[in-house]
Amino acid sequence: FWDLTVERVEPAGPAVVGQKFFGWTRRALGWRWRIDGEILEVDAERHAIRFHTSLPLGIIADNRIVCTPIDGRSCTLQYG
């Protein structure tokens, strides 16, 4: 759903509030764009994560990912 190369996650491990991630993507004109983020909420029961991302040009995005199980091997992913 997102073309992101993650360089590092601090602290390492499963998603927790306050965890930060750092990476980049190649989008417009083939340039490398820096993307950093921080986990704001984790709802393990609902398989949901809310996080902020810092994008180029001072853009801050508020993101939410929710995974809804379909069966033992698959799920539906909702982003937004």
N, C-alpha and C positions, 0 to 999 in steps of 0.2 A: 504494500500500500504506500510505501515511502522509500525512495531511493536514498538511503542514508548509510554511510560507512561509519560505524561507531569506532572511535579511537580508544576510548576508555570510559569506565563507569566507576564512580566513587561514592560510597564504598562498593566494592564488588559484591555480587550475590543477587538474590531475589529482590524485586522492586520493593522499596520502602520509602515512606515520606522523607523528603530531604535529600534523597539520592540524586546525584547529578550525572549527566552523560554528555559526552563531547564527541563531535564528529563533523562530517562534511558530506556534501552532495555535489554532483556535477549536473547542473541544470542549464540555465540560460547561457548560450554561446560557448558551452563546453568549459566554462570557468568553474573553479572549485569554490563552493560557497560554504562557509562555516555555519554549523548549527549546534547550539548547546541547549541543554534542557535540564529541568529539575522536576522530580516527582512531587506532586502536591497532595494527592489522595490515592489510596489503594483500598479497594473494596474486594477482598479475596472471595467473599461469599458470592458476589455477583460477577466476578472475573472482570473487574473494571479498574482502570487506571486513569487518573487525570494528571496532566503535566503541562508546564509552560515550555515553550521553545523560543530561543532568541535567534532570529534570522538576520540576514544582512539588511542594511539600511535602517537599522533600529526597530525592525518589526518584532513584536512579541506576540506569540500565538498561545491561546488557551485550548488545549487538546484533550480529548477523551477517547479512550479505546475500551470497547466492551466486547467480550467473547461470550457468545451464547452457545452452550453445548447442543449438538444435534444428536449425537450418539457417542459411543465410547472412543471413536477415532476422528471425529470431525466437529467443527463449530462454525458459526457465522460470526464474522468480524464486523463490528460497526465502528467507524471512525468519524468523529465530529463532535 
